[in-house]
Amino acid sequence: MQLTNKITKQAALGLITLASSFTTMAASEVLTGSFTTIKDASIIQVLGNEMVFNGLLMTQTTGTCDMPVPSSGAGYPGDTIMKLANVATSNAANSPGVIGAVTNACVGGTGVVGIYEIDGSPGTSVIVTVTGVTTGSVGYVPAGCVGNYVTGANGDSCLALTVSGSNASQTFRLADSTDLTNSAGEGVPEAGKSRLALGGTVTALVGLAAATEYPVDFDISVTY
């Protein structure tokens, strides 16, 4: 550390001496650099996989129905449709959304887990945020998981969204060219892409008409 301090002081002294001896020397040059932008992130619904809740007894005010989306097992859409290369082959098959009874206002049945494809720059980290929008009739709190890709073959997983109030978010990595090998016979990743599986909780805010379809509103944003 003392040697470093001495060198620093000697260099400063040399600059002072040089400046006093050659006061008219100067140089100026305009230099040019460049940068390359990355692909915009976007998201679309996977055809035939619109989120559907079944079984909510709408005639009961504050009735609640819950459709969890775990990362494996019952209720998980499966690594095949999520395009995840993993080693647990039991996760490969598609499983329907499972709706559980909550506050005695939800009858048993199956729902449809929403699947949404995210497209962006391969190998980059992305943040997805889902915001539930409360209408005058129905409230919605999102839940689900999003595909996260590790560098190299296999080892991918569906990361659970972190819920805070009516928002749910997660940071994940998009697949790149090193992720495309799948030796486990499950999902096949695509470079620059991931998929979001979405369920959650809906609540009837007022007594609604029976046997009537009501929309569940939410916003999905993806950012780098």
C-alpha positions in Angstrom: 0.0 0.0 0.0 2.9 2.4 0.8 4.5 1.7 -2.6 1.3 2.5 -4.4 1.0 5.8 -2.6 4.6 6.7 -3.6 4.0 5.9 -7.2 0.9 8.0 -7.2 2.7 11.0 -5.7 5.6 10.7 -8.2 3.2 10.6 -11.1 1.4 13.7 -9.9 4.7 15.5 -9.4 5.8 14.5 -13.0 2.7 16.0 -14.4 3.2 19.3 -12.6 6.8 19.5 -13.9 5.7 18.7 -17.5 2.9 21.3 -17.4 5.3 24.0 -16.3 7.8 23.2 -19.0 5.4 22.8 -22.0 2.5 25.1 -21.3 1.5 25.5 -25.0 1.0 21.7 -25.8 -2.6 20.6 -26.2 -4.6 18.0 -28.2 -8.3 17.5 -28.9 -10.0 14.8 -30.9 -13.7 14.0 -31.5 -14.2 10.2 -31.3 -17.3 8.1 -32.2 -18.7 5.0 -30.5 -21.8 3.0 -31.2 -24.3 0.7 -29.5 -26.8 -1.8 -30.7 -30.4 -1.9 -29.4 -32.0 -5.2 -28.3 -35.3 -6.6 -29.4 -38.4 -5.2 -27.8 -40.2 -7.5 -25.3 -43.7 -8.5 -26.2 -46.4 -10.9 -25.0 -49.3 -12.7 -26.7 -52.0 -15.2 -25.6 -51.3 -18.8 -26.8 -54.2 -19.7 -29.0 -56.8 -21.9 -27.3 -55.5 -21.2 -23.8 -57.5 -18.3 -22.5 -57.9 -18.2 -18.7 -61.3 -19.5 -17.6 -62.7 -19.8 -14.1 -65.6 -22.2 -13.6 -67.8 -22.7 -10.5 -68.1 -19.3 -8.9 -71.6 -18.9 -7.3 -72.1 -15.4 -8.5 -75.3 -14.9 -6.6 -73.3 -14.8 -3.4 -71.9 -11.4 -2.7 -68.1 -11.6 -1.8 -68.0 -15.2 -3.1 -64.5 -16.3 -3.9 -63.0 -18.8 -6.3 -59.3 -19.8 -6.4 -57.3 -21.4 -9.2 -53.7 -21.9 -8.1 -51.0 -22.6 -10.7 -48.3 -24.6 -9.0 -44.9 -25.4 -10.7 -45.7 -29.1 -10.8 -48.4 -31.6 -10.1 -52.2 -31.1 -10.3 -53.1 -27.7 -11.8 -49.7 -27.2 -13.5 -50.2 -27.0 -17.3 -47.1 -29.1 -17.9 -43.6 -28.6 -19.2 -44.6 -29.5 -22.8 -47.0 -26.6 -23.3 -44.7 -24.3 -21.2 -41.7 -25.3 -23.5 -39.5 -26.1 -20.6 -36.7 -28.7 -20.8 -36.6 -30.4 -17.4 -35.6 -33.8 -16.0 -38.8 -34.5 -14.0 -40.8 -36.3 -16.7 -43.9 -36.4 -14.5 -44.3 -32.7 -15.2 -44.5 -33.1 -19.0 -48.2 -33.8 -19.4 -50.9 -31.1 -19.5 -53.0 -30.9 -16.3 -56.3 -28.9 -16.2 -56.6 -26.0 -13.8 -57.9 -27.1 -10.4 -60.4 -24.8 -8.7 -60.7 -25.3 -4.9 -63.5 -24.3 -2.6 -62.9 -21.0 -0.9 -65.5 -19.3 1.5 -68.1 -21.9 0.4 -68.8 -19.9 -2.8 -66.9 -22.1 -5.3 -68.2 -25.5 -6.5 -65.7 -28.1 -7.6 -64.7 -28.2 -11.3 -61.9 -27.5 -13.7 -60.7 -24.2 -15.0 -58.4 -23.3 -17.8 -55.0 -21.9 -16.9 -54.2 -19.0 -19.2 -51.0 -19.4 -21.2 -49.1 -16.4 -22.6 -45.9 -16.3 -24.6 -43.2 -13.7 -24.0 -40.8 -12.8 -26.8 -37.6 -10.8 -26.4 -33.9 -10.8 -26.7 -32.4 -14.4 -26.2 -30.7 -15.0 -22.9 -31.7 -11.7 -21.2 -33.4 -11.2 -17.9 -37.0 -10.0 -18.1 -39.5 -8.8 -15.4 -43.2 -9.8 -15.9 -45.9 -8.1 -13.9 -49.5 -9.0 -13.8 -52.0 -6.5 -12.4 -55.5 -7.5 -11.5 -58.2 -5.0 -12.5 -61.2 -4.7 -10.2 -64.4 -4.0 -12.1 -67.7 -3.1 -10.5 -68.7 -6.7 -10.5 -65.6 -8.9 -10.1 -62.2 -8.5 -8.4 -59.2 -10.5 -9.5 -55.8 -11.2 -7.9 -53.3 -13.0 -10.2 -51.2 -16.1 -9.4 -49.1 -18.3 -11.6 -45.6 -19.1 -12.7 -43.3 -18.2 -15.6 -40.7 -20.3 -17.4 -37.1 -19.6 -16.4 -34.2 -21.0 -18.6 -30.8 -22.0 -17.3 -27.8 -21.9 -19.7 -27.4 -25.3 -21.4 -29.5 -28.4 -21.8 -32.4 -29.2 -19.4 -32.8 -27.8 -15.9 -35.5 -25.2 -16.8 -38.3 -24.5 -14.3 -41.5 -22.5 -13.8 -40.9 -19.8 -11.2 -43.8 -18.8 -9.0 -45.0 -15.2 -9.3 -44.6 -13.1 -6.2 -48.0 -11.7 -5.2 -48.3 -8.2 -3.6 -51.8 -6.8 -3.2 -53.4 -7.2 -6.6 -50.1 -7.5 -8.5 -47.9 -10.5 -9.2 -44.4 -10.3 -10.7 -41.2 -12.3 -11.3 -37.8 -11.9 -12.9 -36.8 -14.7 -15.2 -34.4 -15.5 -18.1 -35.4 -16.0 -21.7 -34.1 -19.0 -23.5 -31.1 -18.7 -25.8 -29.5 -21.0 -28.4 -27.8 -23.0 -25.6 -31.1 -24.0 -24.1 -32.6 -25.7 -27.1 -31.4 -29.2 -26.4 -33.9 -31.4 -24.5 -32.7 -34.8 -23.5 -35.6 -35.5 -21.1 -38.4 -35.7 -23.7 -40.4 -32.8 -22.4 -40.9 -29.3 -23.6 -38.8 -27.8 -26.4 -37.5 -24.3 -25.7 -37.4 -21.5 -28.3 -34.6 -18.9 -28.3 -35.8 -15.6 -27.0 -39.0 -16.9 -25.6 -40.7 -18.0 -22.4 -44.3 -18.7 -21.3 -46.5 -17.5 -18.4 -49.1 -19.7 -16.8 -51.8 -17.7 -15.1 -54.6 -18.4 -12.6 -55.4 -16.6 -9.4 -58.4 -15.7 -7.3 -61.7 -14.1 -8.4 -64.2 -12.5 -6.0 -67.8 -11.5 -6.7 -68.2 -8.0 -5.4 -72.0 -7.9 -5.8 -74.7 -10.4 -6.4 -74.7 -11.2 -10.1 -76.9 -13.1 -12.4 -76.7 -16.9 -12.4 -75.4 -18.8 -15.4 -73.9 -15.6 -16.9 -70.3 -15.2 -18.2 -68.4 -12.2 -16.7 -65.0 -10.9 -17.8 -62.0 -11.0 -15.6 -59.7 -8.1 -16.4 -56.0 -7.9 -15.9 -52.9 -6.2 -17.4 -49.6 -8.0 -18.2 -46.4 -6.0 -18.7 -42.9 -7.2 -19.6 -39.8 -5.1 -19.2 -36.0 -5.6 -19.3 
